[in-house]
Amino acid sequence: MSDITRHHTGPRMSQMVIHNGIAYLAGQVGAPGESVTAQTQSCIEKVEALLAEAGTDATRMLSCTIWLADMADFAEMNAVWDAWVPEGHAPTRACGEAKLATPDYKVELIITAALP
């Protein structure tokens, strides 16, 4: 039986769970009310910090689910995403429109990544 390690755990959720060599990240959001560009950059910074804490990085991403409050922001979010994803290491990805936790959130990233 493999251990399950939880990071930044509160009463409702953990920011990251590691099991069987996979890091599962909770949805990461940016500062409410900022632009899609700023929120996407903030999400990425949070993802990078959690991946580093797990001992991995963006080249080891397996999948990403992206929720946008408005699909009209798809190109703006993708401009930031495309500049960040390491060439040749794009994960599987899905992107859809959803009501997020507050109307001030415009983008949320949910990542899984392999540990080295």
Backbone as numpy.savetxt, mean C-alpha at the origin, in Angstrom:
# Nx Ny Nz CAx CAy CAz Cx Cy Cz
4.19 -25.66 12.19 3.35 -24.49 12.19 4.24 -23.25 12.19
3.93 -22.33 11.33 4.71 -21.11 11.18 4.17 -20.02 12.11
5.09 -19.18 12.61 4.69 -18.08 13.47 3.99 -16.99 12.67
3.14 -16.27 13.34 2.49 -15.08 12.80 2.99 -13.91 13.63
3.55 -12.90 12.95 4.06 -11.72 13.62 3.21 -10.53 13.22
2.73 -9.79 14.21 1.90 -8.62 13.96 2.66 -7.36 14.35
2.57 -6.33 13.51 3.28 -5.07 13.74 2.27 -3.93 13.86
2.53 -3.04 14.82 1.69 -1.86 15.01 0.22 -2.27 15.17
0.00 -3.13 16.16 -1.32 -3.71 16.37 -2.13 -2.86 17.34
-3.35 -2.56 16.94 -4.30 -1.86 17.79 -5.48 -2.77 18.07
-6.53 -2.22 18.66 -7.69 -3.06 18.99 -8.45 -3.54 17.76
-8.32 -2.83 16.62 -9.09 -3.17 15.43 -8.26 -3.87 14.37
-6.99 -3.51 14.26 -6.19 -4.03 13.14 -4.70 -3.88 13.42
-3.91 -4.57 12.62 -2.46 -4.43 12.59 -2.09 -3.74 11.29
-1.04 -2.95 11.31 -0.57 -2.31 10.08 0.13 -3.31 9.17
0.68 -4.40 9.78 1.36 -5.42 8.97 1.32 -6.73 9.73
1.09 -7.81 8.97 1.16 -9.16 9.51 2.11 -9.95 8.63
3.03 -10.67 9.27 3.99 -11.49 8.53 3.71 -12.95 8.85
3.61 -13.76 7.79 3.34 -15.19 7.94 3.90 -15.93 6.73
4.58 -17.01 6.98 5.13 -17.86 5.91 5.91 -17.07 4.86
6.72 -16.12 5.30 7.58 -15.38 4.38 6.88 -14.32 3.56
5.66 -13.97 3.94 4.89 -12.94 3.22 4.51 -11.84 4.21
4.69 -10.59 3.79 4.24 -9.43 4.56 2.94 -8.94 3.96
1.92 -8.87 4.79 0.60 -8.38 4.38 0.42 -7.01 5.03
0.30 -5.98 4.23 0.15 -4.63 4.75 -1.32 -4.22 4.76
-1.70 -3.51 5.81 -3.04 -2.91 5.85 -3.09 -1.80 4.81
-4.28 -1.35 4.50 -4.43 -0.25 3.56 -3.74 1.00 4.09
-2.93 1.62 3.25 -2.20 2.82 3.62 -2.84 4.01 2.92
-3.07 5.08 3.69 -3.67 6.29 3.15 -2.77 7.49 3.46
-2.99 8.56 2.72 -2.25 9.79 2.94 -2.99 10.73 3.85
-2.50 11.97 3.95 -3.14 12.97 4.78 -4.47 13.37 4.17
-5.54 13.35 4.95 -6.86 13.72 4.43 -6.85 15.12 3.83
-7.50 15.24 2.69 -7.66 16.55 2.07 -6.56 16.95 1.11
-5.43 16.24 1.11 -4.36 16.57 0.17 -4.73 16.07 -1.23
-3.94 16.47 -2.22 -4.16 16.05 -3.60 -3.93 14.55 -3.75
-4.41 14.00 -4.85 -4.18 12.59 -5.14 -2.68 12.32 -5.24
-1.95 13.23 -5.86 -0.50 13.07 -5.98 0.13 13.00 -4.59
-0.19 13.95 -3.72 0.40 13.98 -2.38 -0.02 12.76 -1.57
-1.28 12.37 -1.67 -1.74 11.20 -0.92 -1.07 9.93 -1.42
-0.90 9.79 -2.73 -0.24 8.60 -3.28 1.21 8.56 -2.82
1.91 9.68 -2.85 3.29 9.73 -2.38 3.38 9.35 -0.90
2.45 9.84 -0.11 2.43 9.52 1.31 2.16 8.03 1.54
1.23 7.47 0.78 0.96 6.03 0.87 2.22 5.24 0.58
2.92 5.62 -0.47 4.15 4.93 -0.86 5.21 5.02 0.23
5.36 6.20 0.83 6.33 6.35 1.92 5.99 5.42 3.09
4.72 5.30 3.42 4.30 4.40 4.49 4.56 2.94 4.12
4.26 2.59 2.87 4.53 1.24 2.39 6.02 0.93 2.48
6.85 1.85 2.00 8.30 1.64 2.05 8.79 1.44 3.48
8.27 2.21 4.43 8.69 2.08 5.83 8.29 0.72 6.39
7.07 0.27 6.10 6.65 -1.04 6.59 7.44 -2.17 5.93
7.68 -2.06 4.63 8.48 -3.09 3.96 9.88 -3.15 4.54
10.49 -2.00 4.80 11.82 -1.96 5.40 11.80 -2.60 6.79
10.77 -2.31 7.55 10.64 -2.90 8.89 10.58 -4.43 8.81
9.96 -4.93 7.75 9.85 -6.39 7.55 11.13 -6.97 6.95
12.06 -6.11 6.53 13.30 -6.59 5.92 13.19 -6.85 4.44
12.24 -6.20 3.80 12.05 -6.38 2.36 11.91 -5.01 1.70
11.58 -5.00 0.41 11.45 -3.72 -0.30 10.51 -3.87 -1.49
10.37 -2.80 -2.25 9.41 -2.76 -3.36 9.72 -3.75 -4.46
10.96 -4.20 -4.57 11.28 -5.19 -5.61 10.69 -6.56 -5.28
10.20 -6.73 -4.05 9.65 -8.02 -3.60 8.12 -7.98 -3.50
7.50 -6.89 -4.00 6.03 -6.82 -3.95 5.42 -7.92 -4.81
4.38 -8.53 -4.28 3.65 -9.57 -5.00 2.37 -9.02 -5.60
1.64 -8.24 -4.82 0.37 -7.72 -5.31 0.06 -6.38 -4.65
-0.79 -5.62 -5.33 -1.26 -4.35 -4.81 -2.71 -4.16 -5.22
-3.53 -3.78 -4.26 -4.89 -3.36 -4.53 -4.94 -1.86 -4.25
-5.46 -1.11 -5.19 -5.56 0.34 -5.05 -7.03 0.72 -5.10
-7.46 1.48 -4.10 -8.81 2.03 -4.08 -8.70 3.52 -4.30
-9.45 4.01 -5.26 -9.56 5.45 -5.51 -10.98 5.89 -5.18
-11.11 7.06 -4.57 -12.44 7.60 -4.29 -13.14 7.98 -5.59
-12.33 8.28 -6.63 -12.88 8.70 -7.91 -11.94 8.22 -9.02
-12.44 7.38 -9.92 -11.60 6.85 -11.00 -11.10 7.95 -11.93
-11.66 9.15 -11.84 -11.14 10.28 -12.61 -9.71 10.62 -12.18
-9.28 10.13 -11.00 -7.94 10.38 -10.49 -6.94 9.29 -10.88
-7.37 8.35 -11.72 -6.53 7.21 -12.11 -5.20 7.64 -12.71
-5.21 8.55 -13.66 -3.97 8.98 -14.32 -3.04 9.70 -13.35
-3.60 10.54 -12.49 -2.77 11.27 -11.51 -2.10 10.30 -10.53
-2.85 9.32 -10.04 -2.27 8.31 -9.15 -1.22 7.50 -9.88
-1.52 7.09 -11.12 -0.57 6.27 -11.89 0.73 7.00 -12.18
0.70 8.31 -12.32 1.95 9.06 -12.57 2.91 8.87 -11.40
2.38 8.88 -10.18 3.22 8.68 -8.99 3.62 7.22 -8.89
2.66 6.32 -9.06 2.92 4.88 -8.98 3.98 4.46 -9.98
3.82 4.85 -11.24 4.75 4.44 -12.30 6.17 4.93 -12.05
6.31 6.11 -11.46 7.64 6.65 -11.15 8.29 5.90 -9.99
7.48 5.24 -9.17 7.99 4.56 -7.97 8.31 3.09 -8.19
7.47 2.35 -8.88 7.64 0.90 -9.00 8.97 0.60 -9.68
9.81 -0.22 -9.04 11.11 -0.55 -9.64 10.92 -1.26 -10.99
11.64 -0.79 -11.99 11.52 -1.37 -13.33 11.74 -2.88 -13.29
10.84 -3.59 -13.91 10.93 -5.05 -13.96 10.38 -5.75 -12.73
9.85 -5.00 -11.77 9.36 -5.59 -10.52 7.91 -5.19 -10.22
7.13 -4.91 -11.24 5.73 -4.53 -11.02 4.97 -5.73 -10.45
4.20 -5.49 -9.38 3.39 -6.58 -8.82 2.11 -6.77 -9.62
1.38 -7.83 -9.31 0.02 -7.90 -9.83 -0.72 -6.73 -9.21
-1.74 -6.23 -9.89 -2.40 -5.03 -9.38 -3.85 -4.98 -9.80
-4.67 -4.47 -8.90 -6.07 -4.18 -9.21 -6.33 -2.77 -8.71
-7.18 -2.04 -9.43 -7.52 -0.68 -9.03 -9.01 -0.49 -9.26
-9.68 0.02 -8.25 -11.11 0.25 -8.38 -11.54 1.48 -7.62
-12.78 1.83 -7.81 -13.35 3.00 -7.14 -14.17 2.52 -5.94
-13.97 3.22 -4.81 -14.71 2.86 -3.59 -14.84 4.08 -2.70
-15.88 4.09 -1.88 -15.97 5.09 -0.82 -14.95 4.69 0.23
-14.04 5.60 0.56 -13.02 5.31 1.56 -13.53 5.74 2.94
-12.71 5.55 3.96 -13.14 5.76 5.35 -13.68 7.16 5.61
-13.15 8.14 4.90 -13.64 9.51 5.00 -13.56 10.13 3.61
-14.44 11.05 3.28 -14.40 11.67 1.95 -13.09 12.42 1.65
-12.32 12.70 2.69 -11.04 13.40 2.50 -9.93 12.47 2.00
-10.15 11.16 2.08 -9.17 10.22 1.52 -9.49 10.01 0.06
-8.45 10.07 -0.78 -8.63 9.92 -2.23 -8.03 8.63 -2.77
-7.07 8.05 -2.03 -6.39 6.84 -2.51 -5.97 5.99 -1.31
-6.02 4.68 -1.51 -5.56 3.72 -0.49 -4.82 2.59 -1.20
-3.64 2.24 -0.68 -2.83 1.15 -1.25 -2.78 -0.01 -0.26
-2.98 -1.22 -0.76 -2.91 -2.44 0.04 -1.90 -3.35 -0.65
-0.81 -3.68 0.04 0.33 -4.39 -0.55 0.58 -5.71 0.15
0.97 -6.72 -0.62 1.60 -7.93 -0.08 2.97 -8.03 -0.72
3.95 -8.50 0.07 5.32 -8.61 -0.43 5.99 -9.83 0.18
6.90 -10.40 -0.59 7.69 -11.54 -0.11 8.88 -11.04 0.69
9.22 -11.80 1.71 10.45 -11.52 2.45 11.61 -12.16 1.68
12.81 -11.64 1.90 13.98 -12.26 1.20 14.22 -13.67 1.66
